[in-house]
Amino acid sequence: MNAAVAEVLSEATEGILRCSEAFALVPRPPGFMPGLGYLRNYWKQIRDYFLVVKQNRTYRICVINAASRYRSPMEMASMGI
């Protein structure tokens, strides 16, 4: 591992964290007019979701995106290019 690899890894990690923070803020509304029973159940799901997200704010899609985006820069940095 050289300084260039460490720099690319740092950028990728920062990108994952920014993506995860933004992804956590995306509202997930229902696609229909919900009734009271649905809203009550949905509220419980949202509460449980935020309890989990509070502990682990990294989303898999953000990691996959960073891996695809930083693969070439990481390989080039490891070769010293």
N, C-alpha and C positions, 0 to 999 in steps of 0.2 A: 504494500500500500504506500503510495506516494502522496505528496501534497495535493496534486491535481485530483486524485481519486477521492481524497478526503473532502475537497471542495465540492465536487459533484455530488457526493453522498450527503453533504450538508444541505445543498440546494434541493435535492430530492426529498429529504426529510422535511424541510420547510414547506415544500409543495404539498406533501401529504397532510401536514398539519393544517395548512390553509384550506385545502379541499375539504377536510373532515369538519372543520369549523363551519364552513359555508354549507356543507351538506346537512349538518345538524339543524340548520335554520330553515330548510325547505319545508313548507307546510305540505301536509299530505291530506288534502280534503277528500271527502267521499265523492263519488261520481253521480250521486243521486240525492234526492231530498230525504234526509234521514229522519227517523222517528225518535221518540224519547228513549226507547230501549237501545237503539243503536248508539245514540249519543252517550248514554251511560256506559255502555261497553267500550266505545271508542275512547272515552275519557280514561278508563282504566288502562287501556292499551297505551295511550300516550303517557300516562303516569309511569307505567312500568318501563316504557321505552326510555324516558328521560332518566330514570334511575339507573338504567344500564349504561346509557350514553355518558352520564356523569362520570362513570368509572373508566370507560374506554371510549374515547372519542375518535378512534381511527376507523375509517370505513374501508372495507375491502376494495371497493371500486376506486378509491383514491390511491391505494397502494398499487393496484394493477395499472392505473393510468400513469403513475410516476415511474413504474418499472418500464413501461413501453416508451415513455418520453425520454428517460435518462439512460436507456440501454446503450445507445451509440456513444453518447458523451462519456459514459463510464468505461466502455471498452477502449475508446480513444485515449482517455486519461491514463488507463492502466498500461497502455502501450507507449505512453510518453509523447503522444501526438498533440 
